[in-house]
Amino acid sequence: MRLTTLLVSVLLATSMPVSATVPSADPDATAEADIKALELHLARLLVSREFDEYEKYLAADYTRINANGVVETREQVLAGFRASTGELSMQPTDLVVKTYGDTAILTGTLTVASEKATRVSRFRKVFIRRDGRWFLVSLQGVTLPHQ
Amino acid sequence: MNPSPEEELRELLAARTAALVAGDADSLRQMLSDHFVYTNASGVVFDRNAYLEFYVTSGEMRWHSQDLDDIRVRVDGSAAVITCRIHDRASFRGAGFDAWFRSTQVFVKQAGRWRYVAGQTTAVEST
């Protein structure tokens, strides 16, 4: 069996949409609502290209693993956003938050549409609360195949 | 001298890999938070039971080895975010494969123990 075929088989062999049914690890309705609201706010900031404001929510040691598996620092991510051109829309959905004290795990689906294409990805973010404010410390996403 | 949090986490990573390769679901279950969530390279989301079933107890997936490198550990209070590169040599339904991934693994310290609470992998080229 070809490697690529096998990998696809392994990776697609199951489709259990459990994210909507798993209860919160440490139920904190306020924190969960705050994280969901923050996620929507961050998407709006990117769409409106308010990168200076967006930057304020990134931890100094923020790391992103992009859809190609490349590890990017906070500075690299921001430079990429600032160099981008064209209008787009971003719609986070299927948001599920699990909180562990001052740590929150957010999983969800993100639809990004531009004039040229629409891309849907599944992502996982980690937020840490410092002095009452949530900061994004980690993001990893994978592009989903076209439906 | 007590190990540092980073040392504890690196030991835990090694123990996790050893349990996975050995097919030791009981040991793995103890490392995973009750509300563990894992997103694989196709974007499929697993809870703890689904993860253990698919990757260990079903017997469909068998790891021959798993090697981690470029491990970066960031500890922030009772939380830790680890990124690494993973090299899997395994078989799925009897057919072998050799693949590389980039992974994020998130741990939270609960009642004095680090628990694996979330993970995600992305397939990458070997170099």
Interface residues (C-beta under 8 A of the other chain):
Chain A: M1 L3 L6 L7 V8 S9 V10 L11 L12 A13 T14 S15 M16 P17 V18 S19 T21 V22 P23 S24 A25 A59 D61 T63 I65 A67 N68 G69 V70 V71 V96 K98 Y100 G101 D102 T103 I105 T107 S121 R122 R124 V126 I128 V137 S138 Q140 V142 T143 L144 P145
Chain B: S33 D34 H35 V37 T39 N40 A41 S42 G43 V44 V45 F46 D47 A50 F54 E60 M61 R72 R74 D76 G77 S78 A79 V81 T83 F92 R93 A95 F97 D98 A99 F101 R102 S103 T104 V106 V108 Q110 V117 A118 Q120 T122 A123 V124
